[in-house]
Amino acid sequence: MLKIFGGFIRRTERASVAVEFALIASLLLFPLIGGATDFMLIIAAKAQVNITMQALYYSALAYPGITSANINSYAQNILTVINSEAMFHVSTSTTSPPSLSYVCYTVSSTTAPTFSSPSSTDSCTTSQETQTYANYTITTSVSLPFPVPGISSPYTISSTGMVSFKTSP
């Protein structure tokens, strides 16, 4: 006999207590483990989106020849390389594809800089400097193995960013 909580439990009762504990523990632990798994997948997907956005930034800095005509194919080439080794497939947003924007500014030693937003680099005058910005919106979705109430599955993660990559006199 075993003395627990001031009373005695016989050997047969110990076995039933162990079974009851196992059943109750499984009801508590399985949802916790499932929810933790879902959140870890979401965190990993968010990290993948951040890494992809950084790759787009760094490659835009390394390749300043991006134009409005080739920015989509350029972004797709980068995403193809990243997705070949990635856990989650990252793509550009269909509602907000990659685009370029420009700012012309005039710098004077006596006055504050003046800015304008032309539609292309050709709209800037020779006395102005041109700054080019690449705008990206990328998305990925995560299918949750243990859907948690209140979190949709597949869970969509997106990120929007802008990088300045070219200045011309």
Secondary structure as the mmCIF struct_conf table of DSSP 4:
data_model
#
loop_
_struct_conf.conf_type_id
_struct_conf.id
_struct_conf.beg_label_comp_id
_struct_conf.beg_label_asym_id
_struct_conf.beg_label_seq_id
_struct_conf.end_label_comp_id
_struct_conf.end_label_asym_id
_struct_conf.end_label_seq_id
STRN STRN1 LEU A 2 ILE A 4
TURN_TY1_P TURN_TY1_P1 PHE A 5 GLY A 6
STRN STRN2 GLY A 7 ILE A 9
HELX_RH_AL_P HELX_RH_AL_P1 ARG A 11 ALA A 62
TURN_TY1_P TURN_TY1_P2 PRO A 64 GLY A 65
TURN_TY1_P TURN_TY1_P3 SER A 68 ASN A 70
HELX_RH_AL_P HELX_RH_AL_P2 ILE A 71 ASN A 83
TURN_TY1_P TURN_TY1_P4 SER A 84 GLU A 85
BEND BEND1 MET A 87 PHE A 88
STRN STRN3 SER A 91 THR A 92
BEND BEND2 THR A 94 SER A 96
STRN STRN4 SER A 99 THR A 106
BEND BEND3 SER A 109 THR A 111
STRN STRN5 THR A 114 SER A 116
BEND BEND4 SER A 119 SER A 120
HELX_RH_3T_P HELX_RH_3T_P1 THR A 121 SER A 123
BEND BEND5 CYS A 124 CYS A 124
TURN_TY1_P TURN_TY1_P5 THR A 126 SER A 127
BEND BEND6 GLN A 128 GLN A 128
STRN STRN6 GLU A 129 VAL A 142
BEND BEND7 PRO A 145 PHE A 146
HELX_LH_PP_P HELX_LH_PP_P1 PRO A 147 VAL A 148
TURN_TY1_P TURN_TY1_P6 PRO A 149 GLY A 150
BEND BEND8 ILE A 151 ILE A 151
BEND BEND9 SER A 153 PRO A 154
STRN STRN7 TYR A 155 SER A 168
#
